[in-house]
Amino acid sequence: GSKVAHKHSLSKTRSPGTEANWKIEGEAEASGPHHFASPALAAGADASEEGRRPLVIRFTNCRVLLSGRICNDDLWVQGRSILSAKEHFWEFNLPRQMADRIVDCSGLILAPGLIDLQVNGGFGVDFSSPTENTARGLDCVAKLLLRHGVTAFLPTIITSSPEAYRRILPRLQPRHGSASGAAVLGVHLEGPFISARKAGCHPVQNIIAPDGRPRMLSRACGEHTRNVRLTTLAPELPHAEVLISELLSEGITVSCGHSMADEVQIRRALDAGATMCTHMFNAMPAFNSRSPGIIGMLGCSSHAPYFGLIADGVHVHPASVSIAATARPDRVVLVTDAMAALGLPDGVYTLGGVRVRVAGDRAEIADVNDSFGGNGANGGGGGSGGGKNSEICDGNGRNAGSSGGNGGSSGTLAGGVVPLDECVRRFRAYCCVGAAMALECASLHAARALGIDGHKGTLEPGADADFILLDDDLNVQATFIGGELVWAKSTSADS
């Protein structure tokens, strides 16, 4: 039979008194309209009319972020991967046969999906709280992150007891991204091998010093450490270099943080194989011109580590964000350090059993006299919800409740409540950089830090077709995973 290229568009509609939204529309260039079984554009699941290959989809009328630049171009997808248009051209004789479907992106920016390497929880879920609902909570967080353009992330566990690790880790399994939620790349263990002097909100009683004997990680956290992808440790601890070597042998990326390390100790850790620093400026000594410490690594001309940066305007002053980005723009990895209160109203929540008071964009350890009214985390809490998005999950992924409590805070920061897409927007404003750099700091750089930039964080041919559509203000309009539309501003119940 004859081949027909079907054309679809992400078109903006506006009802009186409402903000502009985006929806999928489709019309065939010939032989009538094409109807979808679902609102998603599934590139990977369908086959061409000949049945010999997955559908080829051409995303056109878009500005594509590629190699550090945003240019007017098309993106081609086949199956779940980015297709090389040049190679594809040689397979067909007629231009009409080059794409099975065409998607008009209405002039939006098309960029790699965002990757968050430090997510302690969100929407009422605390990954450091061991409950039977941890896996369901992971489902909920993965699903709701899609609306923020996050297509992959690392659920993060703060320093916990051996029993807590043994209960939590088996329930946080890696998975591919889909319409059900963002990809889980593995687990980020933020501890337990950290400095008690820079513990922050981490329970000091659970901190462990490496002993140099074999299997340090599994002895501290149990046998379910195969899904650990990133570990934060303090490089000044005894036997830290032995621990780094052990972690690398298990395929785990090592990041330095929650540390008092001086420049000599951090350099030894980098020489041993550490390649990252956790939330730069936070939980480390302030910069000193004669003893620069971890922050001094921003001045490395070579062998410089990647560094996480929480650009929420709370954890790090905008001027400090700009200094770091100016010093090593190629090493910035934007992270949220999100905790259970992400997306929830102000109130009192938990982070690994520690009570945290949230007011606006600031989350701090609550005073010991602070009353605790429930937090909705992993199935707890009560109330009516409201405030910031008021999307609250219990461990089953259903709406649970909000938080309450009165009192004050200790002044010690305890995680973030600003989503990654907003961090990208603030980073661009703080540093006066272009959209391309801001977006790559939350996608390509994160992938490089984990060594997965061959298929994540990029739109190069052969990479996973995980990408987002944004307007000029970098507001996410649609999220795609594996070439499939998994969230759009006007078609999702959680928009």
N, C-alpha and C positions, 0 to 999 in steps of 0.2 A: 504494500500500500504506500501511498504518498506520505512523506514526512511533513509535519506542520510544526512550526515554532510558535509556541504560545507565549504571549506577553502578559506580564503581571506588573502591577504597580503598587508601591506603598504611597497611597495618596492621602493628603491631609483633608480632614473634614472638620467643620466647626458648627456647633449648635449655638443658638442664641444664649449668651451668658455663660458659655463654657470655654475651657481652653482648647486649643487645637489638639486633635488626636490623629493617630495614624491607623490605617486599616489596609488589609489586603484586598485588592481588587484584581480580577483577571478577565482578559478577553483574548480570544485567539485571533491571530492575524488572518486566519482562513478557517473555514468549515465550522464556525460557531464557537460559543464559549466553552472554556474548559472548567469543569467543576472539581473541587477538591473534596476528598472524604473528610478532611480536617482543615482547620484554619492554618496549618503549618505547611510551608513549602518543603517537602521532604525530598532532598536530592539523593540521599543515600538509599532510601527504601524502595524507590521505584526503578523500573528498567525502561529502556527506550522501547519504541514500538517494535523494533526488530527483535527485542528480547535478548540481545547479545551483550549489552553493556549497561551500566547505570546511566541514568539521565545526565545530560550535560546542561547546566544552568548558567546563564550569563547574567550577571548583575551589572546593569548599565546606568548611565546618568548618575554617577557617584564620584566622589573624590576619595581615592584610595590611598591609605597610609602604607608606604612601602619604602624601605631603605632610608628612613628618616625624613621623608618628604611626603606631602599630601598633594597628589596630582589628579587631574581629570583622567580617568581610566576606567576600564571594565575589569570585573573579577569573574573568573570562570571556575565553576565547581563541578566536579564529577564524583559521585559516591559521597564520601565524607571528607574529601581532600580538595585542596586547591589544585586547579589544572593549569598547566602551561598552555596558554592560548596559542603561542607560536608552534608548539609541537602538535596541538590539536588541529591547526589549520591544514596540516599536510595529510590528514586522514580523510578529508572530504573535498569534493570537487566544487560543490556549490555553496555559496555563503549561507543560503537558507538552511542547509543541513548542519551548520556548525553548532547550533544550540537547540535543544529540545524545548527549553523554556527561557523566556527573557523576563527579568525583573527590573522594572524601572524604579530606581532608588530616590527619585525626586530631588536630586542634587545634594543628598546628605553625605556626610563623611562616613566612609567605611573603614573601620580600624580593627586590628586584632582584638579578640575578647580579653577582658581584664583578668589578671591573675593575682590573687591575694595570698601571700605566704604566711599570714598571721591572723587567723580568725579563731578567737577563743570561744565564740558562740554568737548568738544573735537571735532576735525575735522571740526571746523568752527561753532560749536553749543555752545551757552552759556545758561545754564539752568536758570540763574538768569535774563535773558532778557525776559520780558513778550511780546510774540508775538503770533500770531495765529498759527505759525508753530512750537511751542514748542513740541507738540506730535510727529510731523514728525522728528524733530531734535533728539528726544529721540530714535526713530526707527533707525536713522542713526548711532548714537553713539553706541547703543547696538549691531548693526551689525558689525561695524568696530572693536569693542573691542574683538571680537572672535579671530581675528588673533593674539592678544596678550595673548591668553589663558584665558581671563576673561570670566567666565561663569555666574557671578552674580555681581551686583553692586548697589550702592546707588547714584542716581543723587542728587547733592548737591546744595543748594541755599544759597548764602551768605546773610548777613543782607540786607533786602529790605524793601520797603514801604508796608503798609497794602494793598494797591491796587495791587501792584506787586504780593504779595503772593496770593491774591484772583484770580488773572489771571493765575498764573503759576501752583499752586498746583493741580487744577483739571485735568491738562494735563499731569501730571507725575504719572500715575497710575501703581501700581504693576502688574507684569505679569510673567508668566512662561518663562523660556528660551526655545529656539527652533532654527531652522535653520534661523529664522528671526533675531535673536539677543540674547544677554545675558539676563538672568533673571533680572528684576527690583524688588529688595527686598523691596522697599519703598523709602522714601525721607529722606535725611539727611539735617536738618535745622541747618546751621552753623550761629546761631544768631536767633532772634534779641537781645537776653538777654545776651549781652557780655559787656566787659569793653571798654569804649571809649579810655582809655589809651593804650590798646593793640588791637586796631581795625584793624591794618594792612591796607589792601585795602578795608575794609568794610566801606560803607558810614556812617560817624558818626551821621548824622542827622536822620538815621533810627534806631538807637539803642534805645531799650526800657528797662526801669527798671521794674522788676516785682513789682506789687503792693499788692500781697498777697490775692487779691480777687479771687473768683472762675473763672474758664475758662480763665486763663491768656493766654494760647496759642491760643485758638480760637478767643479771642478778639484782639490779636495782628496780627493773620495771616488769619483769616476768618474761615469759617465752614468746609473747605475741608482739615482737618488735620488728617483724619482717615488713610491716607496713609503715615504719618510721622512715621519713624522707629527709627531715631536717632536724638537727639538734642544736640548741643553744647551750653553751657552756662558758664558764669563766676560765680563761687560759692560764691564770696565775695559780690555780689549784695544783697541788702535788700530782704528779703523773698525768697531767693534762695532755702532754704530747703523746703518751702511750694511748690514752683514751681516744684522741683524735685519729691516730693510726688505726685503731680498732674499728671506729665508726666508719672510716673511709673504706675499709675492707668489706664492710657490710653494705656498701653503696649508699651511705648516709652523708648528706652535705652537712658541714660543720660551720656554725656561726658563733661568733664571740659576743657575749653580752651578759648583762647582770653581773658586772665585773669591775674590779679595782685594778685591772692590769695596767702596768706601765708600758712604755713604748717597746722595751726590750722583750717583755713577756708576750705582747701581742704579735711582735715580729716573729718570735719563735713559733707561735701558734700558726701563723700564716706559712712559715717555712715547713711546718709539719703537715700542712694540707688544708687548714681552715680557709674558707674563701668568702666569708660574709661576716658582717657585724649586725647584731639585732638592734632594732630601733635606735639608731644613732642619736646621741645626746641624752637619751633616757637610760636610767639605771647604770650610769658610769660617771666617773669623776669629771668635773667641769674642765674645760680646756685651760691649760697653763702653758705659757710660752716656753718655760724651761723643762716642763714635763708634760708633753702633749697627750700622752696616753692613747686610748683607742681613737679619740677624736682626731688626733694627729695623723691617723691613717688617711685622712682626706688630702693630706699633702704629699702622699706617695706618688712619685712619677711613674713607678712601675710596681708590679706585684700588688696593686691596690685591690682591696676586697670590695665586693658589692656591699651596700649597706641599706638596711631597711630604714624608712623615714616615714613618720606619721605626720602628714601635712594637714592636720585638722585645726591648726591654730591654737591648740591647747597644749599638746605634748611638747611642741617645739615652736618657738617664736618665729613668725614669718621671716624675720631678718636672718635667723639661723638656718632656716630652710633654704633661703636664697644663697647663703654662703656655701652650704654643702653642695648645692646644685651647680654653683659656679666652679667650685674646686674640682669636682669629679662628676660632670653631667652624665658620663657613660656608666656610672656605677650606682646611680640612685634607683632604689626599688621601693616604690610607694606601697605601704601596707596600712591596714586599719587598726590592728590590735583590737578588733571588735570583741565586745563582750555581750552578755545576754541582753543588755538593755538596748542594743542596736535596733532601731525601729519601734521602740516602745516609749511610753510617756515617762516623764521625770518620776523618780521614786527611789526605792531601795531594792537592790538586786543582789545576786551572788556571783562570785567568781572563784571557783574551786573551794567553796565553803566560806569564803571571806565576804562579808557584807559590804556592798558598794553603793554609795549614794550618787545618783545621777541628777544633775541640774543643767539643762541646756546641753551644750556639747561637752561638758566636763563630768567625768566619773572619778570619784575619790573614795578611798576606804572610809567607811562610816565610823563615826565615833562609837566607842564602846557603850555609850549611853543612848545611842540611836535606837529607837524602837523599830521593829521589823514587821512589816505588814504583808509579807508574801510577795513573790516576784514572778509567778507564772512560769518560772524556769523548769523545764522538763516535767511539767504537769502540775506544778504548784500554783498558788496564787488565787486571787479573786478580785472582783471589781469590774468596772465597766469598760476599761480601755479608753483610748483617746490619745491626744498629743501627737508625737512624731510617728506618722503613718499608722500607728496603733495596730500593727500586724503582730499578733502574739501567738506563738506556737506552744502547745504542750508537747510532751514526748511523742504523741500520736500525730503531730502535725496539724492539730485542730486549734481553733481559738481557745485560749485558756482564760487569762485574766490579766490585770495590771498589777501595779505595786502600790504600796503605801508606806507609812512610817513617817515619823517626825524626828527632827534632830539635826545634827551638824555633820561635818566631815573632818577628816584628819589632815587633809592637805596633800596626802600621798595619792598620786594618780594610779588608777586601777583599770586600764583598758580604755578602748575608744568606743564612741557611739556615732561616729561620722562615717557613712558608707564610702566605698572606694571611689565611686564616680564623683562624689563631692570632693574628696581629697584631690582628685585629678584637677578639678576646676579651681580649687584653692591654690594648689601648687602652681598652676599656670599664672594665677594672679600674683602670688607672692614673688615669683621669680621672673615675671615678665618674659616668659618663654612662649614659643608657639605651641599650637595644639599637638603637633607631631611629637615633640619632645615630651610633653606632659603625658600623652597617651602611651608612649613607649616605656616610660618609667613605671607604668602599671601593667605592662604586658611583656614586651620583649626582654626588658632587663630582668624581670622576675624569672622568665623562662631560662635565660642565660645563667642566672644564679643557681638554678637547679640542674643545668646541663641538659635541658629538654628543648632548646630553641630550634632544633631540627624539625620539630612538628608542632610546637606551641609558641604563642606570642608573636607570630609572624604570618604574613600572607604570601610567602614565597611558594612557588609550585612544589607540591608534595606535602606541604604542611596540612594539619587538620583544618577543616573549614569552620573554625570557630571565630566569629567576628561580630561586630556590633555596628549599628547605624546611629549616628549622632548628628544633632544640629550644630550650628556654629558656636553656640554657647556650651557645647559638649554635654548636652542633656541626652541621655540614652533614649532612642526611639524604638529600637528593636534589637533583639539578641538572637544570634544564630549559633547552633552547635552542630558540627558535622554537616553543615549546609542546610540544616532544618531550622525553620523559624520556631523558637521555643518561648519567646516572649515578645509582645508588641504593646505599645502604650495603650491602644484602644481595644485590644482583644483579650487582655488578661484580667481576671477577676481581682488580682491584687494590685492593679495599676492605680 
